[in-house]
Amino acid sequence: MARDRRNQDGADPAGETDAASLAARIAPVVPPPKAAERKIATAAIVEALRDAGLLDAWRALAAAHPPLEAFHESVFAASTFLKETALADPARWLAILGAPPEARFDALIAATRALGSAEDEAAVMQGLRRARAEVALVVGLADLGGVWGVDEVTGRLTTFADAALGAAVAFLLRDAARAGAVTLADAGDPAAGSGWIILGMGKYGAAELNYSSDIDLIVLFDPDIARVADRDEIGTFFVRLTRRLVRLMQERTADGYVFRTDLRLRPDPGSTPLAISTPAAFQYYESSGQNWERAAMIKARAVAGDIAAGDAFLAELTPFVWRKYLDFAAIADIHSIKRQIHDHRGHESVAIAGHNIKLGRGGIREIEFFVQTQQLIAGGRDPGLRGRQTIAMLDALEAKGWIDGETATSLARCYRELRAVEHRLQMRADEQTHVLPEDEAGLDAVARLSGFRGVKPFSAALRKTLEAVRDHYIRLFETAPPLASSLGSLVFTGDDEDPETVATLASLGYVNPREVSRTVRGWHFGRYPAMRSSAARERLTEITPSLLEAFAGSDNADAAFNAFDRLLSRLPAGVQLFALLASNPGLLNLLALVMGTAPRLADIVTARPHVLDALLDPAFFGRLPDRATLAARLEALLDGAGAIEEVLDRVRIFGKEQSFLIGVRVLAGTVAARAAGFAYADLAELLVGTLLDNVRRAFEAAHGQMKQGRVALVAMGKLGGREMTAASDLDLILLYDFDESEPASDGPRPLMGSQYYARLTQRLIAAISAPTAEGALYAVDFRLRPSGNAGPLATHIRAFADYQAGAAWTWEHMALTRARPIAGDPSLMREAAAAVHAVLSGHHEPKKVIGDVLDMRALLQIEKPSEGAWDLKQTAGGLVDIEFIAQTQQLLHGRAIPELLQTETETALAAASRARLIPKAEAEILLPALRLYQRLTQLLRLCVDGPFKAEEAPRGLLALLSRAAELPDFPTLDAHLKSVEAEVRASFTRVIGKVPPKPRA
């Protein structure tokens, strides 16, 4: 699909030799951007080269190679990362263009390997990061310029990973030897004979790394080989060494990072150390190894450390991975691996905008699993099917007669096309992402980098590729057996307890297996209304093993089971739900995740079981419904509602259900934290606006209307900034205006103007927050209105504008940076927005603003002291610090730079960085920290009521948090969080100032 001029092996059909420079071989395969974007890219190139004194050299190079200038303008307009990497060091960039890319790359690899002999850790870290930046530039330009094909790109990225990891391992072992902690078998090659084994997994093991890939590792040590000084501490020694290795690879410094490193594929990662002895690993795989781990081990490769020991370990593991004979249950389980991923994550539909080209339907993972499942079935008897690389194994499967030639050719073509798109997605901003942009501009950039002149032809070609993969995959699995597993005895008939069943439940992880057994027998006795029909009991019997296994996998099996039992006790009938769970294993797994991890969502399910129906929509885990779709659904629900009380109940039902559906996406990891914040805010705006309209109509029926009366509801705080979570309350201000020549309303019970709008506001607050039969909708806070609780509930627009312009405190102006009219009369909403803008774009005395901000931060530290590092909002270096930095820049510079006046913190902070109000180095601390805090906060608000205490949290939640942070385990996340908070507080001090112990009097 992606257009280039290369053969599949990366050769250049134009006949140019490898000795030709990169500049001579680049083809204009990236279509030009819009004129404005091209102009910006050109200006950036000229400015950087002029500053470096290299503009004439560039012009000479461009004149010698005419495609060069247009190519770079197109690439730099679409890829911020490549532009910044090139222009950060123009001399390096031009040197890259002036040399053959193969020679430049080989020199880089040699220099990288040489870092293993360095004696200074800082020098190693810097050298690896600078090499990585240059590799990214060489590979990116050669890829986009049509010089290297997909296979060569992935191979060279893997070669660099091997070199970088090998250098880091060599340095660490030499450093340990200098400290006397280990004796090297070979001083010239410290890894050889060290017993320290680094296995590359996944795409890394297969030499198929993507452009901004993580590297998946399993770290082992062979105690019979390693020459560690303190034999009693051998495990601790290698764990420490591994921690240093991870830090060398992934810690971000001023020079960037090398590779994000993931160690979660090791045996039982939740309870094992980062480095495991080879005997312990063998014991695990022989006694507890899963079929998915067998699939993962297909791609395992010794990539660094003691390669000979690593190869020996993998050779000894061969009987675990490659079985000569598979029983029916094992084959079924192999088939289930990919289906479970689809069901659990909800990637069922083929789409373009927002589609995950790795995990989504028709994506890269389907091709990989297509190959791996066939390998697992046939590779035990045929060593020729045990290769690591996807395309090579497609060819082997065809040669051995397992698949036909058309399938092999089609899947190989699709694989290369999807990998090419994956690279273009990642090289835009150096992000490990597989999700296509949802906005037109983002899609257009990816389309152009892929060689298309617009979104439409790109989408058509990509959809064709995705559908081809999907169709091949469906044909492979259309006769797949049902999901199966060997759980052991599960007998729930009769009234007597079956000892083997209790033992099975205990082995699954249930803490109170006898209570679980008793409860299930009670289900089958029809003790709940949902199980009183024979059809319901028959359906329940069919799904009980799957239910128990799913809850056991939630890490909090008893809690999940008990929550499901409460759900059953409230169901009037069970046949439909049991049938749905039987036919939708993904729904069952998701339900187990909710029940075992997210009590807030579990409460909604148990109160309203029908919310599960929405999860069956194949499009559910695709794009979130937009505001118009939600509004249409709410309107349909409210159709026919009579009294205001009925409206309130229906709005609550709708709100809780939609909030649940957003939360499930967050929990399943299919919606990003920022998108979730937008979704929660869109939902709140719709609900509050609907309630305002209905409350207003009911109020006017009793009290009439004010002449020319208008209202505007202004959102503040998290709602105003569109950064809501499942637990956010609503900060609101109600503004009004009317013709004061008619001071009273015209209804049967007239009210004077201020009283009229105060009463209307009280009614609105009650409509939103008062508990009805369906509970409360949101907690509401009106304390941000002028004069706070001492002032009237509703505020005249003129009084609001006058107060903000003349009497408001700095902290009120800070709060105003998030003010956003969300409902009411459009004309007054516009006036309110204009009044807010006038205040924020007015003059603010810098010294006073800075002093007030520091005093406010000091006061918060006294009045709302942090509860530790996981108090993500209030802790020093937490969300409040980042928000205060953004708000301070808005107040100080909003007048001169209107783009700063954004209600969302991330957007405002990014604008401040682009305007160079915040140094780039500070933005590189603050923006990733903000995104990390938001990802963690979204999960914590779903899964925890009250302060988060890691020692009390289930392992499942700790795993969710680690996954959200893209870190291998919770201890790493915990340490990383503290480091990030320290960096943010230091950044706050540099940008704003040092927070005093207490505010000024």
Secondary structure, 3 states (H helix, E strand, C coil): CCCCCCCCCCCCCCCCCCCCCHHHHCCCCCCCCCHHHHHHHHHHHHHHHHHHCCHHHHHHHHHHCCHHHHHHHHHHHHCHHHHHHHHHCHHHHHHHHCCCHHHHHHHHHHHHHHHHHCCCHHHHHHHHHHHHHHHHHHHHHHHHCCCCCHHHHHHHHHHHHHHHHHHHHHHHHHHHHHCCCECCCCCCCCCCCCCEEEEEEHHHHCCCCCCCCCEEEEEEECCCCCCECCHHHHHHHHHHHHHHHHHHHHCCECCECCCCEECCCCCCCCCCCCEEEHHHHHHHHHHHCCHHHHHHHCCCEEEEECHHHHHHHHHHCHHHHCCCCCCHHHHHHHHHHHHHHHHHHCCCCCCCCCCECCCCCCCHHHHHHHHHHHHHHHCCCCHHHCCCCHHHHHHHHHHCCCCCHHHHHHHHHHHHHHHHHHHHHHHCCCCCCCECCCCHHHHHHHHHHCCCCCHHHHHHHHHHHHHHHHHHHHHHHCCCCCCCCCCCCCCCCCCCCCHHHHHHHHHHCCCCHHHHHHHHHHHHCCCCHHHCCHHHHHHHHHHHHHHHHHHHCCCCHHHHHHHHHHHHHHCCCCHHHHHHHHHCHHHHHHHHHHHHHCHHHHHHHHHCHHHHHHHHCCCCCCCCCCHHHHHHHHHHHHCCCCCHHHHHHHHHHHHHHHHHHHHHHHHHCCCCHHHHHHHHHHHHHHHHHHHHHHHHHHHHHHHCCCCCCEEEEEEEHHHHCCCCCCCCCEEEEEEEECCCCCCECCCCCCCEHHHHHHHHHHHHHHHHHCCECCECCCCEECCCCCCHHHCCCEEEHHHHHHHHHHCCCHHHHHHHCCCEEEEECHHHHHHHHHHHHHHHCCCCCHHHHHHHHHHHHHHHHHHCCCCCCCCCCCCCCCHHHHHHHHHHHHHHHCCCCHHHCCCCHHHHHHHHHHCCCCCHHHHHHHHHHHHHHHHHHHHHHHHCCCCCCHHHCCHHHHHHHHHHCCCCCHHHHHHHHHHHHHHHHHHHHHHCCCCCCCCCC
